Amino acid sequence: MQALPRVLCSSEASSPAMPPTTTRAQGVGLLGCGTVGSGVARRLLASHPGLIRAIAVRDPRKPRDVAWDDFASDAFDVVDDPGVRVVVECIGGLGLARELVLRAIARGKDVVTANKDLIATEGPWLAAFAARTGASLRYEAAVGGAIPIVRALHGSLANEDVIEIGGVLNGTTNFVLDAMEAGAEYADALAEAQRLGFAEADPRSDVDGHDAAHKLAILAGLAFRRPSVSPALARRGIGAISRDDVRAGAERGLRLKLVAVARRAGDAIEAGVTPAYVADDHPFARARGAENVVRVLGRGCGTLVFSGAGAGGDATASSVVADVLAALSERERLVAFNGADLVARPLRIPLLVRFAEGSVITSDAVSLDAMEAAARGFGGRGVVRSVIPVWRDAA
């Protein structure tokens, strides 16, 4: 396959559309049949028999809970099949998955994916490329599992003047922080999340905040109608959080959440991912266990809160299948936003600084990239135990 140039700004790829190289067949080609892929396969086989034309897997001989007898070993053959109109990418990651998605788009085929890593880092370029070839790129399942937030932002909220978007976007960290609130130590809470399947064997993407940053980049791009990528976002994870930090918040009527928010601040946009104390009655505090909560603040729509299962095979598969059916009926095609890439400065939030004896909440908001420096300003109070933001809604 010929290499294609990477485009950092979607406007660089917005040339006139090229005709697709394939006829508009009706078949679906599924790439990957793991937790999400098998859920997609079972749903489509039950509700739309005959729609799936091929399923590509790494090992066709491996037993799977899917009523399919002819698994393919070559995913490129599935993409190239002239009878496949919609390519469903359930492989994940940025290597093979990216190559297959590019190949499908180059052939004018619609692509459905739950791959947040790919969409958050190269989504603007892929969307612009799809606009050139007559393909469509759909990724509802990349953010919030079964929560239809992407469709809402692209549809009913497409003309809304969004002031802020974000919330609790990672189920693994929310499960861990909830367990710590109930008395567990961080390591034990994380191990339980892994045992239950909420966390991967290597949980760093979740606990270091990468996963939440990916989702926030996708949401911010849709909300502010600008190409947006996650490496540009300020990010802090939960690895340094202790049970004492959780207890210190509870004593003030606050709960610890991994908050991911992008919002307008004058003429600029500020964004970031960070553990933060939130009031118990705040919408961000509603997320329980592995749930997600997304809040949209708009000048016209006011406050809208979306919540539900943010992860898991069934929830994600539900969104993938909805995107497949939308692609086949040519509905709700996502647009490629032109213009300069979204560059957000780090969120500014007040801090709760804990010392060996006592604590203090800063009167002024502090940038996420200046938290430690701000804490050192309280050096006369003793050794700093922790520095954690306290969420306050913008006035």
Secondary structure, 3 states (H helix, E strand, C coil): CCCCCCCCCHHHHCCCCCCCCCCCCCEEEEECCCHHHHHHHHHHHHHCCCCEEEEECCCCCCCCCCCCCCCECCHHHHHHCCCEEEEEECCCCCCHHHHHHHHHHHCCCEEEECCHHHHHHHHHHHHHHHHHHCCCEECHHHCCCCCCHHHHHHCCCCCCCEEEEEEECCHHHHHHHHHHHCCCCHHHHHHHHHHCCCCCCCCHHHHCCHHHHHHHHHHHHHHHCCCCCHHHCEECCCCCCCHHHHHHHHCCCEEEEEEEEEEEECCEEEEEEEEEEEECCCHHHHCCCCEEEEEEEECCCEEEEEEEECCCHHHHHHHHHHHHHHHHCCCCCCCCCCCCCCCCEECEECEEEEECCCEEECCCCEEHHHHHHHHHCCHHHCCEEEEEEECCCCC
